[in-house]
Amino acid sequence: MLSYSSQLCQPTCIGLSFINFIKTMEEMNILKNKNDFKLHYFHNATLVGELGCPLLKTSEAIPRNVVSYSEIKSIKNPSEYYIDFFVDDWRFKKLLFLPFFNMLKKIKDIIPYTEKLLFFIKTMEIYKLYNYLDKTIERLSKFKGVITPDFSLYPEMPIFMKKMNCFFSRTVAYHMQQIGLNIIPSVAWAEEEDFSYCFDGIPKNSSIAISVNGCKSSEYSKKIFLSGVRELQNRLKPKHLIVCGSLFDELLEYKNIIQYPSFSMRKNRRKEEAQMRRDGQLYLDFFDDYMTM
């Protein structure tokens, strides 16, 4: 298990391997435009840790009025709101996967089943979205701040996939920060084995965001979540730990916790308020009918 200080070691895995992979594809004349991989997203970054993730700058932001990316069109005064991606990180995941789509098109006659994989990718509408990736990010500049995509990790995922998601999360966060967005980096983990890399690139004494989504499905999920929070607190000592969703009682011991309601909590609240209004209107209608009898 790596200590935080070991983040400043020579990166050994995803970051440099990703760049070497692109060079190999170019030499094989499979990839002609390496910018498809958005290498400028971590240009001149300090790459740290096991994955070679871009090191982010410290943030002391505290989010108020947080809404999900899927609610973005309904916001009339974006400068008063923060955006999170805890239910929308799949959008960026689709965008970042397109370079592999372009590569697979060139080798589909060589590798079996590639044609089926290409069909699956097309159904995700990756191509259209990828072309507007920068535009999508820049739209967020209208908002007060952004809680960055965490590209969720799941126990069922192969370790390589989890590491790639972590690397993409840090890379997108770094690019957002470089173009001037007020960001709060997010962190995710699925198992204790993820602790060796899932904090790579996250600065100490910073605001950091996590989500309890999916962590209440079983006692095991709760145990892993709380174990990760302890690890995060010990390693990174966050100034503010922003928690999306309802709190476990065990989190109340931490004095740096700031909680805000998740998308599902806000949605349920809106339903309750709508029902209360309907109930009130039904009562008023009944009262009016009674008085006119």
C-alpha positions in Angstrom: 0.0 0.0 0.0 1.4 3.4 -1.0 1.8 6.3 1.3 0.8 9.7 0.1 4.4 10.8 -0.2 5.0 8.0 -2.7 2.7 9.8 -5.2 5.7 11.9 -6.1 7.6 8.9 -7.3 8.2 8.1 -11.0 4.9 7.0 -12.5 4.9 3.4 -13.6 1.6 2.4 -14.9 -1.4 3.9 -16.7 -0.1 7.4 -17.5 3.2 6.5 -19.3 1.8 3.2 -20.6 -1.1 5.2 -22.2 1.4 7.5 -24.0 3.6 4.5 -25.1 0.4 2.8 -26.3 -0.4 5.8 -28.5 3.1 5.9 -29.9 2.9 2.2 -30.8 -0.4 2.8 -32.6 1.1 5.6 -34.6 4.1 3.5 -35.6 1.7 0.8 -36.8 -0.1 3.5 -38.8 -3.3 2.6 -36.9 -3.6 5.9 -35.2 -2.7 9.0 -37.3 -4.0 11.7 -34.9 -2.9 11.2 -31.3 -4.9 14.3 -30.3 -7.9 12.0 -30.5 -6.8 10.8 -27.1 -6.9 14.3 -25.7 -3.3 14.3 -24.6 -3.5 18.0 -24.1 -5.8 17.3 -21.1 -2.7 16.6 -19.0 -0.1 18.5 -21.0 2.7 19.8 -18.7 1.0 18.1 -15.7 3.0 16.7 -12.9 2.2 12.9 -13.1 2.2 11.2 -9.7 1.6 7.9 -8.1 1.1 4.4 -9.3 -1.0 5.5 -12.3 0.9 8.6 -13.3 -2.2 10.8 -12.7 -2.1 14.6 -13.1 -1.6 16.3 -9.7 -4.4 18.6 -9.0 -4.2 22.0 -7.3 -5.7 22.4 -3.8 -9.3 23.6 -3.6 -11.1 25.0 -0.5 -14.5 25.3 -2.2 -17.7 24.4 -0.4 -20.6 23.6 -2.7 -24.0 25.2 -2.3 -27.1 24.5 -4.4 -25.7 21.4 -6.1 -27.5 19.9 -9.1 -26.7 17.0 -11.4 -25.4 17.4 -14.9 -28.7 15.9 -16.2 -30.5 18.9 -14.7 -28.4 21.5 -16.4 -31.0 22.7 -18.8 -33.5 23.5 -16.1 -31.1 25.9 -14.3 -31.9 29.6 -14.9 -29.1 31.2 -12.9 -26.1 28.8 -13.3 -23.7 31.1 -11.5 -25.5 30.2 -8.2 -25.1 26.5 -8.6 -22.5 23.7 -8.5 -22.7 20.7 -10.9 -22.0 17.1 -9.9 -21.7 14.0 -12.0 -22.4 11.2 -9.5 -25.3 10.0 -11.7 -23.9 11.3 -15.0 -20.2 10.2 -15.2 -21.1 7.7 -17.9 -21.4 10.7 -20.3 -17.7 11.5 -20.0 -16.8 7.8 -20.1 -18.5 7.5 -23.5 -16.6 10.5 -24.8 -13.2 9.3 -23.7 -13.7 5.9 -25.2 -14.0 7.0 -28.8 -10.2 6.8 -29.6 -10.5 3.0 -29.1 -13.5 3.1 -31.5 -11.4 4.7 -34.2 -8.6 2.3 -33.6 -10.9 -0.8 -33.7 -12.3 0.3 -37.1 -8.9 -0.1 -38.6 -8.3 -3.6 -37.2 -11.8 -5.0 -37.4 -10.8 -7.5 -40.1 -7.9 -8.8 -38.0 -9.3 -9.4 -34.6 -12.4 -11.7 -34.1 -15.6 -10.1 -32.6 -14.3 -6.6 -33.2 -17.3 -5.9 -35.5 -19.7 -6.7 -32.7 -17.8 -4.5 -30.3 -18.0 -1.6 -32.8 -21.7 -2.1 -33.1 -22.0 -1.8 -29.3 -20.0 1.3 -29.2 -22.1 2.9 -31.9 -25.2 2.3 -30.0 -23.8 4.4 -27.2 -23.6 7.4 -29.6 -20.0 8.0 -28.6 -18.9 9.5 -31.9 -21.3 12.5 -31.7 -20.6 13.2 -28.1 -16.8 12.9 -28.3 -16.6 15.6 -31.0 -18.2 18.0 -28.5 -16.2 17.0 -25.4 -14.4 20.3 -25.1 -17.6 22.2 -25.7 -19.4 20.1 -23.0 -16.7 21.0 -20.5 -16.6 24.7 -21.4 -20.4 25.0 -20.9 -19.7 24.3 -17.2 -17.8 27.6 -16.9 -21.2 29.3 -16.4 -21.6 27.5 -13.1 -20.2 28.5 -9.7 -18.2 25.3 -9.5 -18.0 21.6 -10.6 -17.6 18.4 -8.6 -15.7 16.4 -11.1 -16.7 13.1 -12.6 -15.5 10.1 -10.5 -16.0 7.4 -13.2 -17.5 4.9 -10.8 -15.5 1.8 -9.7 -17.3 -1.5 -9.1 -16.0 -4.7 -7.5 -16.9 -6.7 -10.6 -14.5 -4.6 -12.8 -11.1 -6.0 -13.8 -8.4 -4.0 -12.0 -7.2 -2.5 -15.3 -10.6 -1.0 -15.9 -10.8 0.4 -12.5 -7.4 2.0 -12.9 -8.3 3.5 -16.2 -11.5 5.0 -14.7 -9.4 6.5 -12.0 -6.9 7.9 -14.5 -9.7 9.4 -16.7 -11.3 11.0 -13.6 -8.1 12.8 -12.6 -7.3 13.8 -16.2 -10.7 15.4 -16.8 -10.4 17.1 -13.4 -7.0 18.5 -14.3 -8.2 19.8 -17.7 -11.2 21.5 -16.0 -8.9 23.1 -13.5 -6.5 24.3 -16.2 -9.2 26.1 -18.2 -10.3 27.9 -15.1 -13.2 26.0 -13.7 -13.7 26.1 -9.9 -13.5 22.3 -9.2 -13.8 20.0 -6.3 -12.1 16.7 -7.1 -14.1 13.5 -6.5 -12.7 10.2 -5.3 -14.1 6.6 -5.7 -13.1 3.1 -4.7 -14.7 -0.3 -4.8 -12.4 -2.5 -2.7 -9.5 -2.1 -0.3 -7.1 -3.0 -3.1 -8.1 0.2 -4.8 -6.5 2.3 -2.0 -3.1 1.9 -3.6 -4.0 4.1 -6.5 -7.5 5.7 -6.1 -6.1 8.8 -4.3 -3.4 9.4 -6.9 -3.3 13.1 -8.0 -5.6 14.3 -5.2 -3.9 17.1 -3.1 -3.7 17.2 0.6 -5.7 19.6 2.8 -8.2 20.2 0.0 -11.9 20.0 -0.5 -12.7 16.5 -1.7 -16.0 15.0 -2.8 -17.3 11.4 -2.4 -20.7 9.8 -2.8 -22.6 7.2 -0.8 -24.5 6.1 -4.0 -24.6 2.3 -4.0 -22.8 2.0 -0.6 -26.0 1.1 1.3 -26.9 -2.0 -0.7 -25.1 -4.4 1.7 -23.1 -4.4 4.9 -20.0 -5.3 2.9 -20.5 -2.1 0.7 -20.9 0.0 3.8 -17.8 -1.6 5.4 -15.7 -0.8 2.3 -17.0 2.7 2.0 -16.2 3.5 5.7 -12.8 1.9 5.3 -12.1 4.1 2.3 -13.2 7.2 4.2 -10.8 6.4 7.0 -8.0 5.9 4.5 -8.8 9.1 2.8 -8.9 11.1 6.0 -5.6 9.6 7.2 -3.7 10.1 3.9 -5.1 13.4 2.5 -6.5 15.1 5.6 -9.1 17.0 3.6 -10.0 20.5 4.6 -13.6 19.7 3.7 -15.0 16.2 2.9 -18.1 16.8 0.7 -20.5 13.9 0.9 -23.3 13.4 -1.6 -26.2 11.5 -0.1 -27.4 10.6 3.4 -24.7 10.1 6.0 -23.9 7.0 7.9 -23.9 7.5 11.6 -20.2 6.5 11.6 -19.3 9.6 9.6 -20.5 12.0 12.3 -17.2 11.6 14.2 -15.5 13.6 11.5 -15.6 17.4 11.9 -14.8 18.2 8.3 -17.9 16.5 6.8 -20.2 18.7 4.6 -23.3 16.8 3.3 -25.6 17.7 0.5 -28.6 15.7 -0.9 -28.1 13.3 -3.8 -30.1 13.4 -7.1 -32.5 10.7 -5.8 -33.0 12.6 -2.5 -33.8 15.8 -4.3 -36.1 14.0 -6.7 -38.0 12.3 -3.9 -38.3 15.7 -2.1 -39.7 17.3 -5.2 -42.3 14.5 -5.4 -43.2 15.0 -1.8 -43.6 18.7 -2.3 -45.7 18.2 -5.4 -47.9 15.7 -3.5 -48.3 18.2 -0.7 -49.4 20.9 -3.1 -51.9 18.5 -4.7 -53.2 17.5 -1.3 -53.6 21.2 -0.3 -55.4 22.0 -3.6 -57.7 19.0 -3.0 -58.5 20.4 0.4 -59.2 23.9 -1.0 -61.4 22.5 -3.8 -63.4 20.5 -1.2 -63.7 23.6 1.0 -64.9 25.8 -1.9 -67.5 23.2 -2.9 -68.7 22.9 0.7 -69.1 26.7 1.1 -71.1 27.0 -2.1 -73.6 24.3 -1.1 
